[in-house]
Amino acid sequence: MKRLPLGIQTFSQIINENMVYVDKTMYIKELIDGYKYVFLSRPRRFGKSLFVSTLGEFFNGNPELFKGPRLMD
């Protein structure tokens, strides 16, 4: 059984340590294509830092982190 990433806000650490991750990368293309500026507003503890970490890995060109099924596998 995979571990839950409690308190971990780094996308690469979650993927490399094979923890549970609900994939939100499909929203990256929507953000790139649809917006010039984006304000991420969510309540505390709702994944803002993790999503920003995911964006960072995407734009830094780390494709190996985005391979394979990620949705609660």
Predicted model as a PDB file, atoms N, CA, C, CB and O in Angstrom, pLDDT in the B-factor column:
MODEL        1                                                                  
ATOM      1  N   MET A   1       0.838  -1.171   0.000  1.00 86.00           N  
ATOM      2  CA  MET A   1       0.000   0.000   0.000  1.00 86.00           C  
ATOM      3  C   MET A   1       0.891   1.244   0.000  1.00 86.00           C  
ATOM      4  CB  MET A   1      -0.958  -0.008   1.215  1.00 86.00           C  
ATOM      5  O   MET A   1       1.891   1.303   0.714  1.00 86.00           O  
ATOM      6  N   LYS A   2       0.516   2.227  -0.804  1.00 90.00           N  
ATOM      7  CA  LYS A   2       1.299   3.458  -0.868  1.00 90.00           C  
ATOM      8  C   LYS A   2       1.060   4.320   0.359  1.00 90.00           C  
ATOM      9  CB  LYS A   2       0.962   4.241  -2.133  1.00 90.00           C  
ATOM     10  O   LYS A   2      -0.016   4.314   0.956  1.00 90.00           O  
ATOM     11  N   ARG A   3       2.098   5.059   0.710  1.00 93.00           N  
ATOM     12  CA  ARG A   3       1.994   5.985   1.838  1.00 93.00           C  
ATOM     13  C   ARG A   3       1.322   7.275   1.392  1.00 93.00           C  
ATOM     14  CB  ARG A   3       3.387   6.281   2.437  1.00 93.00           C  
ATOM     15  O   ARG A   3       1.383   7.646   0.219  1.00 93.00           O  
ATOM     16  N   LEU A   4       0.689   7.947   2.328  1.00 93.00           N  
ATOM     17  CA  LEU A   4       0.130   9.266   2.072  1.00 93.00           C  
ATOM     18  C   LEU A   4       1.219  10.308   2.302  1.00 93.00           C  
ATOM     19  CB  LEU A   4      -1.109   9.539   2.980  1.00 93.00           C  
ATOM     20  O   LEU A   4       1.996  10.186   3.248  1.00 93.00           O  
ATOM     21  N   PRO A   5       1.286  11.327   1.455  1.00 91.00           N  
ATOM     22  CA  PRO A   5       2.333  12.336   1.602  1.00 91.00           C  
ATOM     23  C   PRO A   5       1.948  13.432   2.596  1.00 91.00           C  
ATOM     24  CB  PRO A   5       2.645  12.957   0.254  1.00 91.00           C  
ATOM     25  O   PRO A   5       1.864  14.603   2.225  1.00 91.00           O  
ATOM     26  N   LEU A   6       1.718  13.065   3.831  1.00 90.00           N  
ATOM     27  CA  LEU A   6       1.294  14.033   4.838  1.00 90.00           C  
ATOM     28  C   LEU A   6       2.410  15.031   5.128  1.00 90.00           C  
ATOM     29  CB  LEU A   6       0.873  13.316   6.128  1.00 90.00           C  
ATOM     30  O   LEU A   6       3.506  14.651   5.538  1.00 90.00           O  
ATOM     31  N   GLY A   7       2.118  16.300   4.912  1.00 89.00           N  
ATOM     32  CA  GLY A   7       3.075  17.359   5.179  1.00 89.00           C  
ATOM     33  C   GLY A   7       4.135  17.542   4.118  1.00 89.00           C  
ATOM     34  O   GLY A   7       4.988  18.417   4.265  1.00 89.00           O  
ATOM     35  N   ILE A   8       4.122  16.756   3.055  1.00 91.00           N  
ATOM     36  CA  ILE A   8       5.124  16.869   1.993  1.00 91.00           C  
ATOM     37  C   ILE A   8       4.553  17.720   0.876  1.00 91.00           C  
ATOM     38  CB  ILE A   8       5.551  15.468   1.461  1.00 91.00           C  
ATOM     39  O   ILE A   8       3.460  17.448   0.379  1.00 91.00           O  
ATOM     40  N   GLN A   9       5.289  18.750   0.478  1.00 90.00           N  
ATOM     41  CA  GLN A   9       4.806  19.696  -0.513  1.00 90.00           C  
ATOM     42  C   GLN A   9       5.689  19.729  -1.751  1.00 90.00           C  
ATOM     43  CB  GLN A   9       4.718  21.074   0.088  1.00 90.00           C  
ATOM     44  O   GLN A   9       5.633  20.684  -2.524  1.00 90.00           O  
ATOM     45  N   THR A  10       6.492  18.710  -1.946  1.00 94.00           N  
ATOM     46  CA  THR A  10       7.413  18.660  -3.067  1.00 94.00           C  
ATOM     47  C   THR A  10       6.999  17.547  -4.017  1.00 94.00           C  
ATOM     48  CB  THR A  10       8.859  18.455  -2.582  1.00 94.00           C  
ATOM     49  O   THR A  10       7.025  16.368  -3.663  1.00 94.00           O  
ATOM     50  N   PHE A  11       6.615  17.942  -5.240  1.00 93.00           N  
ATOM     51  CA  PHE A  11       6.125  16.997  -6.239  1.00 93.00           C  
ATOM     52  C   PHE A  11       7.136  15.890  -6.513  1.00 93.00           C  
ATOM     53  CB  PHE A  11       5.794  17.726  -7.531  1.00 93.00           C  
ATOM     54  O   PHE A  11       6.773  14.714  -6.538  1.00 93.00           O  
ATOM     55  N   SER A  12       8.393  16.252  -6.718  1.00 94.00           N  
ATOM     56  CA  SER A  12       9.403  15.245  -7.055  1.00 94.00           C  
ATOM     57  C   SER A  12       9.579  14.225  -5.937  1.00 94.00           C  
ATOM     58  CB  SER A  12      10.738  15.917  -7.353  1.00 94.00           C  
ATOM     59  O   SER A  12       9.769  13.041  -6.215  1.00 94.00           O  
ATOM     60  N   GLN A  13       9.520  14.651  -4.691  1.00 95.00           N  
ATOM     61  CA  GLN A  13       9.661  13.727  -3.568  1.00 95.00           C  
ATOM     62  C   GLN A  13       8.485  12.748  -3.524  1.00 95.00           C  
ATOM     63  CB  GLN A  13       9.759  14.505  -2.240  1.00 95.00           C  
ATOM     64  O   GLN A  13       8.678  11.557  -3.279  1.00 95.00           O  
ATOM     65  N   ILE A  14       7.282  13.241  -3.758  1.00 94.00           N  
ATOM     66  CA  ILE A  14       6.101  12.379  -3.747  1.00 94.00           C  
ATOM     67  C   ILE A  14       6.191  11.333  -4.848  1.00 94.00           C  
ATOM     68  CB  ILE A  14       4.823  13.212  -3.911  1.00 94.00           C  
ATOM     69  O   ILE A  14       5.900  10.160  -4.612  1.00 94.00           O  
ATOM     70  N   ILE A  15       6.592  11.743  -6.050  1.00 92.00           N  
ATOM     71  CA  ILE A  15       6.680  10.817  -7.178  1.00 92.00           C  
ATOM     72  C   ILE A  15       7.836   9.836  -6.974  1.00 92.00           C  
ATOM     73  CB  ILE A  15       6.859  11.591  -8.503  1.00 92.00           C  
ATOM     74  O   ILE A  15       7.659   8.630  -7.149  1.00 92.00           O  
ATOM     75  N   ASN A  16       9.012  10.338  -6.608  1.00 93.00           N  
ATOM     76  CA  ASN A  16      10.190   9.477  -6.457  1.00 93.00           C  
ATOM     77  C   ASN A  16      10.047   8.465  -5.319  1.00 93.00           C  
ATOM     78  CB  ASN A  16      11.418  10.328  -6.219  1.00 93.00           C  
ATOM     79  O   ASN A  16      10.624   7.379  -5.382  1.00 93.00           O  
ATOM     80  N   GLU A  17       9.292   8.808  -4.295  1.00 93.00           N  
ATOM     81  CA  GLU A  17       9.083   7.891  -3.174  1.00 93.00           C  
ATOM     82  C   GLU A  17       7.791   7.085  -3.323  1.00 93.00           C  
ATOM     83  CB  GLU A  17       9.056   8.668  -1.865  1.00 93.00           C  
ATOM     84  O   GLU A  17       7.371   6.397  -2.392  1.00 93.00           O  
ATOM     85  N   ASN A  18       7.168   7.173  -4.494  1.00 91.00           N  
ATOM     86  CA  ASN A  18       5.998   6.368  -4.861  1.00 91.00           C  
ATOM     87  C   ASN A  18       4.860   6.498  -3.848  1.00 91.00           C  
ATOM     88  CB  ASN A  18       6.397   4.907  -4.993  1.00 91.00           C  
ATOM     89  O   ASN A  18       4.281   5.504  -3.410  1.00 91.00           O  
ATOM     90  N   MET A  19       4.554   7.740  -3.488  1.00 93.00           N  
ATOM     91  CA  MET A  19       3.451   8.008  -2.567  1.00 93.00           C  
ATOM     92  C   MET A  19       2.176   8.260  -3.361  1.00 93.00           C  
ATOM     93  CB  MET A  19       3.774   9.219  -1.651  1.00 93.00           C  
ATOM     94  O   MET A  19       2.218   8.417  -4.581  1.00 93.00           O  
ATOM     95  N   VAL A  20       1.051   8.298  -2.669  1.00 91.00           N  
ATOM     96  CA  VAL A  20      -0.234   8.581  -3.307  1.00 91.00           C  
ATOM     97  C   VAL A  20      -0.212  10.016  -3.817  1.00 91.00           C  
ATOM     98  CB  VAL A  20      -1.426   8.356  -2.316  1.00 91.00           C  
ATOM     99  O   VAL A  20       0.166  10.936  -3.092  1.00 91.00           O  
ATOM    100  N   TYR A  21      -0.621  10.199  -5.072  1.00 88.00           N  
ATOM    101  CA  TYR A  21      -0.683  11.531  -5.672  1.00 88.00           C  
ATOM    102  C   TYR A  21      -1.888  11.601  -6.592  1.00 88.00           C  
ATOM    103  CB  TYR A  21       0.623  11.861  -6.449  1.00 88.00           C  
ATOM    104  O   TYR A  21      -2.021  10.784  -7.503  1.00 88.00           O  
ATOM    105  N   VAL A  22      -2.765  12.566  -6.366  1.00 85.00           N  
ATOM    106  CA  VAL A  22      -3.906  12.792  -7.245  1.00 85.00           C  
ATOM    107  C   VAL A  22      -3.444  13.778  -8.304  1.00 85.00           C  
ATOM    108  CB  VAL A  22      -5.169  13.328  -6.455  1.00 85.00           C  
ATOM    109  O   VAL A  22      -3.136  14.931  -8.004  1.00 85.00           O  
ATOM    110  N   ASP A  23      -3.400  13.316  -9.537  1.00 84.00           N  
ATOM    111  CA  ASP A  23      -2.814  14.062 -10.640  1.00 84.00           C  
ATOM    112  C   ASP A  23      -3.643  15.289 -11.013  1.00 84.00           C  
ATOM    113  CB  ASP A  23      -2.659  13.162 -11.844  1.00 84.00           C  
ATOM    114  O   ASP A  23      -4.822  15.176 -11.346  1.00 84.00           O  
ATOM    115  N   LYS A  24      -3.008  16.463 -10.951  1.00 80.00           N  
ATOM    116  CA  LYS A  24      -3.652  17.707 -11.356  1.00 80.00           C  
ATOM    117  C   LYS A  24      -2.904  18.353 -12.520  1.00 80.00           C  
ATOM    118  CB  LYS A  24      -3.730  18.676 -10.172  1.00 80.00           C  
ATOM    119  O   LYS A  24      -3.118  19.525 -12.830  1.00 80.00           O  
ATOM    120  N   THR A  25      -2.031  17.585 -13.158  1.00 81.00           N  
ATOM    121  CA  THR A  25      -1.221  18.153 -14.232  1.00 81.00           C  
ATOM    122  C   THR A  25      -2.035  18.515 -15.463  1.00 81.00           C  
ATOM    123  CB  THR A  25      -0.139  17.189 -14.618  1.00 81.00           C  
ATOM    124  O   THR A  25      -1.571  19.298 -16.291  1.00 81.00           O  
ATOM    125  N   MET A  26      -3.234  17.970 -15.606  1.00 83.00           N  
ATOM    126  CA  MET A  26      -4.068  18.318 -16.751  1.00 83.00           C  
ATOM    127  C   MET A  26      -4.439  19.798 -16.734  1.00 83.00           C  
ATOM    128  CB  MET A  26      -5.334  17.459 -16.768  1.00 83.00           C  
ATOM    129  O   MET A  26      -4.775  20.364 -17.774  1.00 83.00           O  
ATOM    130  N   TYR A  27      -4.382  20.424 -15.573  1.00 85.00           N  
ATOM    131  CA  TYR A  27      -4.715  21.838 -15.464  1.00 85.00           C  
ATOM    132  C   TYR A  27      -3.578  22.743 -15.935  1.00 85.00           C  
ATOM    133  CB  TYR A  27      -5.073  22.171 -14.036  1.00 85.00           C  
ATOM    134  O   TYR A  27      -3.800  23.928 -16.183  1.00 85.00           O  
ATOM    135  N   ILE A  28      -2.375  22.209 -16.059  1.00 86.00           N  
ATOM    136  CA  ILE A  28      -1.239  23.034 -16.483  1.00 86.00           C  
ATOM    137  C   ILE A  28      -1.466  23.568 -17.883  1.00 86.00           C  
ATOM    138  CB  ILE A  28       0.070  22.232 -16.429  1.00 86.00           C  
ATOM    139  O   ILE A  28      -1.255  24.758 -18.120  1.00 86.00           O  
ATOM    140  N   LYS A  29      -1.887  22.732 -18.815  1.00 86.00           N  
ATOM    141  CA  LYS A  29      -2.130  23.180 -20.185  1.00 86.00           C  
ATOM    142  C   LYS A  29      -3.228  24.234 -20.221  1.00 86.00           C  
ATOM    143  CB  LYS A  29      -2.507  21.991 -21.082  1.00 86.00           C  
ATOM    144  O   LYS A  29      -3.120  25.222 -20.948  1.00 86.00           O  
ATOM    145  N   GLU A  30      -4.275  24.028 -19.446  1.00 90.00           N  
ATOM    146  CA  GLU A  30      -5.358  25.009 -19.386  1.00 90.00           C  
ATOM    147  C   GLU A  30      -4.854  26.359 -18.876  1.00 90.00           C  
ATOM    148  CB  GLU A  30      -6.489  24.496 -18.487  1.00 90.00           C  
ATOM    149  O   GLU A  30      -5.249  27.405 -19.391  1.00 90.00           O  
ATOM    150  N   LEU A  31      -3.994  26.337 -17.878  1.00 89.00           N  
ATOM    151  CA  LEU A  31      -3.432  27.587 -17.355  1.00 89.00           C  
ATOM    152  C   LEU A  31      -2.540  28.273 -18.386  1.00 89.00           C  
ATOM    153  CB  LEU A  31      -2.636  27.317 -16.076  1.00 89.00           C  
ATOM    154  O   LEU A  31      -2.600  29.491 -18.557  1.00 89.00           O  
ATOM    155  N   ILE A  32      -1.713  27.481 -19.071  1.00 89.00           N  
ATOM    156  CA  ILE A  32      -0.797  28.043 -20.063  1.00 89.00           C  
ATOM    157  C   ILE A  32      -1.562  28.652 -21.227  1.00 89.00           C  
ATOM    158  CB  ILE A  32       0.166  26.969 -20.573  1.00 89.00           C  
ATOM    159  O   ILE A  32      -1.260  29.763 -21.662  1.00 89.00           O  
ATOM    160  N   ASP A  33      -2.554  27.925 -21.729  1.00 93.00           N  
ATOM    161  CA  ASP A  33      -3.294  28.365 -22.905  1.00 93.00           C  
ATOM    162  C   ASP A  33      -4.316  29.461 -22.612  1.00 93.00           C  
ATOM    163  CB  ASP A  33      -3.989  27.197 -23.519  1.00 93.00           C  
ATOM    164  O   ASP A  33      -4.603  30.285 -23.480  1.00 93.00           O  
ATOM    165  N   GLY A  34      -4.860  29.478 -21.410  1.00 94.00           N  
ATOM    166  CA  GLY A  34      -5.990  30.349 -21.153  1.00 94.00           C  
ATOM    167  C   GLY A  34      -5.731  31.613 -20.360  1.00 94.00           C  
ATOM    168  O   GLY A  34      -6.586  32.498 -20.323  1.00 94.00           O  
ATOM    169  N   TYR A  35      -4.561  31.722 -19.719  1.00 92.00           N  
ATOM    170  CA  TYR A  35      -4.350  32.843 -18.816  1.00 92.00           C  
ATOM    171  C   TYR A  35      -2.945  33.428 -18.963  1.00 92.00           C  
ATOM    172  CB  TYR A  35      -4.586  32.406 -17.377  1.00 92.00           C  
ATOM    173  O   TYR A  35      -1.982  32.714 -19.244  1.00 92.00           O  
ATOM    174  N   LYS A  36      -2.854  34.735 -18.768  1.00 91.00           N  
ATOM    175  CA  LYS A  36      -1.548  35.379 -18.729  1.00 91.00           C  
ATOM    176  C   LYS A  36      -1.033  35.403 -17.280  1.00 91.00           C  
ATOM    177  CB  LYS A  36      -1.627  36.824 -19.314  1.00 91.00           C  
ATOM    178  O   LYS A  36       0.144  35.150 -17.025  1.00 91.00           O  
ATOM    179  N   TYR A  37      -1.929  35.709 -16.347  1.00 91.00           N  
ATOM    180  CA  TYR A  37      -1.603  35.729 -14.925  1.00 91.00           C  
ATOM    181  C   TYR A  37      -2.621  34.863 -14.186  1.00 91.00           C  
ATOM    182  CB  TYR A  37      -1.594  37.192 -14.365  1.00 91.00           C  
ATOM    183  O   TYR A  37      -3.795  34.813 -14.552  1.00 91.00           O  
ATOM    184  N   VAL A  38      -2.151  34.185 -13.142  1.00 87.00           N  
ATOM    185  CA  VAL A  38      -3.036  33.326 -12.359  1.00 87.00           C  
ATOM    186  C   VAL A  38      -2.795  33.587 -10.882  1.00 87.00           C  
ATOM    187  CB  VAL A  38      -2.810  31.826 -12.698  1.00 87.00           C  
ATOM    188  O   VAL A  38      -1.654  33.597 -10.420  1.00 87.00           O  
ATOM    189  N   PHE A  39      -3.867  33.797 -10.154  1.00 88.00           N  
ATOM    190  CA  PHE A  39      -3.806  33.934  -8.700  1.00 88.00           C  
ATOM    191  C   PHE A  39      -4.375  32.657  -8.103  1.00 88.00           C  
ATOM    192  CB  PHE A  39      -4.594  35.207  -8.197  1.00 88.00           C  
ATOM    193  O   PHE A  39      -5.554  32.359  -8.294  1.00 88.00           O  
ATOM    194  N   LEU A  40      -3.567  31.908  -7.394  1.00 81.00           N  
ATOM    195  CA  LEU A  40      -4.015  30.653  -6.789  1.00 81.00           C  
ATOM    196  C   LEU A  40      -4.565  30.945  -5.400  1.00 81.00           C  
ATOM    197  CB  LEU A  40      -2.855  29.614  -6.717  1.00 81.00           C  
ATOM    198  O   LEU A  40      -3.823  31.223  -4.459  1.00 81.00           O  
ATOM    199  N   SER A  41      -5.860  30.874  -5.305  1.00 84.00           N  
ATOM    200  CA  SER A  41      -6.517  31.152  -4.035  1.00 84.00           C  
ATOM    201  C   SER A  41      -7.282  29.921  -3.586  1.00 84.00           C  
ATOM    202  CB  SER A  41      -7.461  32.370  -4.151  1.00 84.00           C  
ATOM    203  O   SER A  41      -8.262  29.519  -4.212  1.00 84.00           O  
ATOM    204  N   ARG A  42      -6.827  29.336  -2.504  1.00 79.00           N  
ATOM    205  CA  ARG A  42      -7.495  28.192  -1.892  1.00 79.00           C  
ATOM    206  C   ARG A  42      -7.326  28.316  -0.392  1.00 79.00           C  
ATOM    207  CB  ARG A  42      -6.921  26.830  -2.420  1.00 79.00           C  
ATOM    208  O   ARG A  42      -6.429  29.016   0.078  1.00 79.00           O  
ATOM    209  N   PRO A  43      -8.169  27.653   0.355  1.00 82.00           N  
ATOM    210  CA  PRO A  43      -7.980  27.662   1.813  1.00 82.00           C  
ATOM    211  C   PRO A  43      -6.659  26.992   2.196  1.00 82.00           C  
ATOM    212  CB  PRO A  43      -9.157  26.949   2.514  1.00 82.00           C  
ATOM    213  O   PRO A  43      -6.040  26.302   1.387  1.00 82.00           O  
ATOM    214  N   ARG A  44      -6.255  27.203   3.407  1.00 79.00           N  
ATOM    215  CA  ARG A  44      -5.039  26.567   3.908  1.00 79.00           C  
ATOM    216  C   ARG A  44      -5.138  25.055   3.760  1.00 79.00           C  
ATOM    217  CB  ARG A  44      -4.791  26.947   5.379  1.00 79.00           C  
ATOM    218  O   ARG A  44      -6.212  24.469   3.896  1.00 79.00           O  
ATOM    219  N   ARG A  45      -4.001  24.442   3.482  1.00 75.00           N  
ATOM    220  CA  ARG A  45      -3.868  22.982   3.403  1.00 75.00           C  
ATOM    221  C   ARG A  45      -4.655  22.362   2.243  1.00 75.00           C  
ATOM    222  CB  ARG A  45      -4.325  22.363   4.703  1.00 75.00           C  
ATOM    223  O   ARG A  45      -5.076  21.208   2.334  1.00 75.00           O  
ATOM    224  N   PHE A  46      -4.859  23.117   1.151  1.00 80.00           N  
ATOM    225  CA  PHE A  46      -5.578  22.599  -0.002  1.00 80.00           C  
ATOM    226  C   PHE A  46      -4.680  22.443  -1.223  1.00 80.00           C  
ATOM    227  CB  PHE A  46      -6.736  23.505  -0.334  1.00 80.00           C  
ATOM    228  O   PHE A  46      -5.189  22.409  -2.344  1.00 80.00           O  
ATOM    229  N   GLY A  47      -3.372  22.347  -1.051  1.00 80.00           N  
ATOM    230  CA  GLY A  47      -2.486  21.947  -2.132  1.00 80.00           C  
ATOM    231  C   GLY A  47      -1.893  23.031  -3.006  1.00 80.00           C  
ATOM    232  O   GLY A  47      -1.434  22.736  -4.109  1.00 80.00           O  
ATOM    233  N   LYS A  48      -1.885  24.277  -2.555  1.00 85.00           N  
ATOM    234  CA  LYS A  48      -1.283  25.339  -3.366  1.00 85.00           C  
ATOM    235  C   LYS A  48       0.212  25.108  -3.548  1.00 85.00           C  
ATOM    236  CB  LYS A  48      -1.527  26.710  -2.723  1.00 85.00           C  
ATOM    237  O   LYS A  48       0.712  25.181  -4.670  1.00 85.00           O  
ATOM    238  N   SER A  49       0.918  24.837  -2.488  1.00 89.00           N  
ATOM    239  CA  SER A  49       2.373  24.658  -2.567  1.00 89.00           C  
ATOM    240  C   SER A  49       2.736  23.452  -3.411  1.00 89.00           C  
ATOM    241  CB  SER A  49       2.972  24.509  -1.171  1.00 89.00           C  
ATOM    242  O   SER A  49       3.690  23.505  -4.187  1.00 89.00           O  
ATOM    243  N   LEU A  50       1.994  22.372  -3.274  1.00 89.00           N  
ATOM    244  CA  LEU A  50       2.264  21.187  -4.082  1.00 89.00           C  
ATOM    245  C   LEU A  50       2.008  21.470  -5.558  1.00 89.00           C  
ATOM    246  CB  LEU A  50       1.403  20.008  -3.612  1.00 89.00           C  
ATOM    247  O   LEU A  50       2.781  21.027  -6.407  1.00 89.00           O  
ATOM    248  N   PHE A  51       0.945  22.196  -5.881  1.00 88.00           N  
ATOM    249  CA  PHE A  51       0.667  22.513  -7.277  1.00 88.00           C  
ATOM    250  C   PHE A  51       1.744  23.430  -7.853  1.00 88.00           C  
ATOM    251  CB  PHE A  51      -0.714  23.166  -7.412  1.00 88.00           C  
ATOM    252  O   PHE A  51       2.149  23.256  -9.002  1.00 88.00           O  
ATOM    253  N   VAL A  52       2.210  24.395  -7.077  1.00 90.00           N  
ATOM    254  CA  VAL A  52       3.291  25.272  -7.536  1.00 90.00           C  
ATOM    255  C   VAL A  52       4.572  24.460  -7.726  1.00 90.00           C  
ATOM    256  CB  VAL A  52       3.526  26.432  -6.528  1.00 90.00           C  
ATOM    257  O   VAL A  52       5.323  24.719  -8.666  1.00 90.00           O  
ATOM    258  N   SER A  53       4.837  23.492  -6.861  1.00 93.00           N  
ATOM    259  CA  SER A  53       5.984  22.601  -7.030  1.00 93.00           C  
ATOM    260  C   SER A  53       5.843  21.789  -8.313  1.00 93.00           C  
ATOM    261  CB  SER A  53       6.125  21.663  -5.816  1.00 93.00           C  
ATOM    262  O   SER A  53       6.820  21.593  -9.037  1.00 93.00           O  
ATOM    263  N   THR A  54       4.628  21.316  -8.597  1.00 91.00           N  
ATOM    264  CA  THR A  54       4.364  20.579  -9.837  1.00 91.00           C  
ATOM    265  C   THR A  54       4.633  21.466 -11.044  1.00 91.00           C  
ATOM    266  CB  THR A  54       2.909  20.062  -9.868  1.00 91.00           C  
ATOM    267  O   THR A  54       5.254  21.025 -12.012  1.00 91.00           O  
ATOM    268  N   LEU A  55       4.173  22.710 -10.996  1.00 91.00           N  
ATOM    269  CA  LEU A  55       4.437  23.660 -12.085  1.00 91.00           C  
ATOM    270  C   LEU A  55       5.940  23.875 -12.264  1.00 91.00           C  
ATOM    271  CB  LEU A  55       3.737  25.009 -11.807  1.00 91.00           C  
ATOM    272  O   LEU A  55       6.432  23.919 -13.391  1.00 91.00           O  
ATOM    273  N   GLY A  56       6.657  24.007 -11.167  1.00 93.00           N  
ATOM    274  CA  GLY A  56       8.103  24.199 -11.240  1.00 93.00           C  
ATOM    275  C   GLY A  56       8.801  23.045 -11.931  1.00 93.00           C  
ATOM    276  O   GLY A  56       9.666  23.256 -12.782  1.00 93.00           O  
ATOM    277  N   GLU A  57       8.431  21.829 -11.569  1.00 93.00           N  
ATOM    278  CA  GLU A  57       9.039  20.656 -12.212  1.00 93.00           C  
ATOM    279  C   GLU A  57       8.674  20.595 -13.694  1.00 93.00           C  
ATOM    280  CB  GLU A  57       8.592  19.361 -11.504  1.00 93.00           C  
ATOM    281  O   GLU A  57       9.502  20.213 -14.521  1.00 93.00           O  
ATOM    282  N   PHE A  58       7.459  20.964 -14.028  1.00 90.00           N  
ATOM    283  CA  PHE A  58       7.015  20.968 -15.422  1.00 90.00           C  
ATOM    284  C   PHE A  58       7.844  21.957 -16.246  1.00 90.00           C  
ATOM    285  CB  PHE A  58       5.515  21.322 -15.511  1.00 90.00           C  
ATOM    286  O   PHE A  58       8.351  21.605 -17.311  1.00 90.00           O  
ATOM    287  N   PHE A  59       7.980  23.184 -15.759  1.00 92.00           N  
ATOM    288  CA  PHE A  59       8.695  24.214 -16.505  1.00 92.00           C  
ATOM    289  C   PHE A  59      10.210  24.055 -16.454  1.00 92.00           C  
ATOM    290  CB  PHE A  59       8.320  25.565 -15.981  1.00 92.00           C  
ATOM    291  O   PHE A  59      10.911  24.603 -17.304  1.00 92.00           O  
ATOM    292  N   ASN A  60      10.724  23.322 -15.485  1.00 94.00           N  
ATOM    293  CA  ASN A  60      12.158  23.036 -15.433  1.00 94.00           C  
ATOM    294  C   ASN A  60      12.532  21.871 -16.336  1.00 94.00           C  
ATOM    295  CB  ASN A  60      12.584  22.736 -14.003  1.00 94.00           C  
ATOM    296  O   ASN A  60      13.711  21.546 -16.481  1.00 94.00           O  
ATOM    297  N   GLY A  61      11.537  21.246 -16.940  1.00 90.00           N  
ATOM    298  CA  GLY A  61      11.788  20.189 -17.920  1.00 90.00           C  
ATOM    299  C   GLY A  61      12.209  18.872 -17.297  1.00 90.00           C  
ATOM    300  O   GLY A  61      13.273  18.342 -17.617  1.00 90.00           O  
ATOM    301  N   ASN A  62      11.388  18.346 -16.419  1.00 88.00           N  
ATOM    302  CA  ASN A  62      11.645  17.045 -15.804  1.00 88.00           C  
ATOM    303  C   ASN A  62      10.569  16.052 -16.235  1.00 88.00           C  
ATOM    304  CB  ASN A  62      11.689  17.164 -14.258  1.00 88.00           C  
ATOM    305  O   ASN A  62       9.719  15.682 -15.426  1.00 88.00           O  
ATOM    306  N   PRO A  63      10.590  15.611 -17.503  1.00 87.00           N  
ATOM    307  CA  PRO A  63       9.500  14.763 -18.019  1.00 87.00           C  
ATOM    308  C   PRO A  63       9.396  13.402 -17.347  1.00 87.00           C  
ATOM    309  CB  PRO A  63       9.679  14.559 -19.489  1.00 87.00           C  
ATOM    310  O   PRO A  63       8.319  12.805 -17.353  1.00 87.00           O  
ATOM    311  N   GLU A  64      10.488  12.888 -16.764  1.00 88.00           N  
ATOM    312  CA  GLU A  64      10.429  11.570 -16.138  1.00 88.00           C  
ATOM    313  C   GLU A  64       9.476  11.549 -14.946  1.00 88.00           C  
ATOM    314  CB  GLU A  64      11.819  11.139 -15.696  1.00 88.00           C  
ATOM    315  O   GLU A  64       8.974  10.487 -14.579  1.00 88.00           O  
ATOM    316  N   LEU A  65       9.222  12.705 -14.338  1.00 89.00           N  
ATOM    317  CA  LEU A  65       8.300  12.771 -13.208  1.00 89.00           C  
ATOM    318  C   LEU A  65       6.841  12.677 -13.647  1.00 89.00           C  
ATOM    319  CB  LEU A  65       8.519  14.056 -12.436  1.00 89.00           C  
ATOM    320  O   LEU A  65       5.962  12.402 -12.829  1.00 89.00           O  
ATOM    321  N   PHE A  66       6.580  12.904 -14.935  1.00 86.00           N  
ATOM    322  CA  PHE A  66       5.206  12.962 -15.430  1.00 86.00           C  
ATOM    323  C   PHE A  66       4.822  11.742 -16.252  1.00 86.00           C  
ATOM    324  CB  PHE A  66       5.013  14.202 -16.256  1.00 86.00           C  
ATOM    325  O   PHE A  66       3.796  11.764 -16.932  1.00 86.00           O  
ATOM    326  N   LYS A  67       5.604  10.696 -16.208  1.00 81.00           N  
ATOM    327  CA  LYS A  67       5.310   9.486 -16.978  1.00 81.00           C  
ATOM    328  C   LYS A  67       4.461   8.525 -16.174  1.00 81.00           C  
ATOM    329  CB  LYS A  67       6.601   8.800 -17.417  1.00 81.00           C  
ATOM    330  O   LYS A  67       4.578   8.436 -14.952  1.00 81.00           O  
ATOM    331  N   GLY A  68       3.603   7.807 -16.883  1.00 72.00           N  
ATOM    332  CA  GLY A  68       2.815   6.756 -16.260  1.00 72.00           C  
ATOM    333  C   GLY A  68       1.577   7.277 -15.565  1.00 72.00           C  
ATOM    334  O   GLY A  68       1.418   8.484 -15.383  1.00 72.00           O  
ATOM    335  N   PRO A  69       0.697   6.362 -15.175  1.00 64.00           N  
ATOM    336  CA  PRO A  69      -0.532   6.765 -14.484  1.00 64.00           C  
ATOM    337  C   PRO A  69      -0.212   7.290 -13.083  1.00 64.00           C  
ATOM    338  CB  PRO A  69      -1.521   5.577 -14.398  1.00 64.00           C  
ATOM    339  O   PRO A  69       0.580   6.685 -12.360  1.00 64.00           O  
ATOM    340  N   ARG A  70      -0.806   8.381 -12.708  1.00 55.00           N  
ATOM    341  CA  ARG A  70      -0.540   8.981 -11.405  1.00 55.00           C  
ATOM    342  C   ARG A  70      -1.792   9.107 -10.549  1.00 55.00           C  
ATOM    343  CB  ARG A  70       0.085  10.338 -11.585  1.00 55.00           C  
ATOM    344  O   ARG A  70      -1.696   9.385  -9.353  1.00 55.00           O  
ATOM    345  N   LEU A  71      -2.950   8.908 -11.136  1.00 46.00           N  
ATOM    346  CA  LEU A  71      -4.187   9.137 -10.403  1.00 46.00           C  
ATOM    347  C   LEU A  71      -4.441   7.985  -9.437  1.00 46.00           C  
ATOM    348  CB  LEU A  71      -5.372   9.302 -11.372  1.00 46.00           C  
ATOM    349  O   LEU A  71      -5.007   6.958  -9.812  1.00 46.00           O  
ATOM    350  N   MET A  72      -4.022   8.166  -8.207  1.00 44.00           N  
ATOM    351  CA  MET A  72      -4.287   7.209  -7.125  1.00 44.00           C  
ATOM    352  C   MET A  72      -3.919   5.790  -7.509  1.00 44.00           C  
ATOM    353  CB  MET A  72      -5.746   7.260  -6.727  1.00 44.00           C  
ATOM    354  O   MET A  72      -4.653   4.860  -7.175  1.00 44.00           O  
ATOM    355  N   ASP A  73      -2.792   5.591  -8.211  1.00 43.00           N  
ATOM    356  CA  ASP A  73      -2.426   4.227  -8.605  1.00 43.00           C  
ATOM    357  C   ASP A  73      -1.697   3.497  -7.501  1.00 43.00           C  
ATOM    358  CB  ASP A  73      -1.566   4.249  -9.851  1.00 43.00           C  
ATOM    359  O   ASP A  73      -1.319   2.338  -7.671  1.00 43.00           O  
TER     360      ASP A  73                                                      
ENDMDL                                                                          
END                                                                             
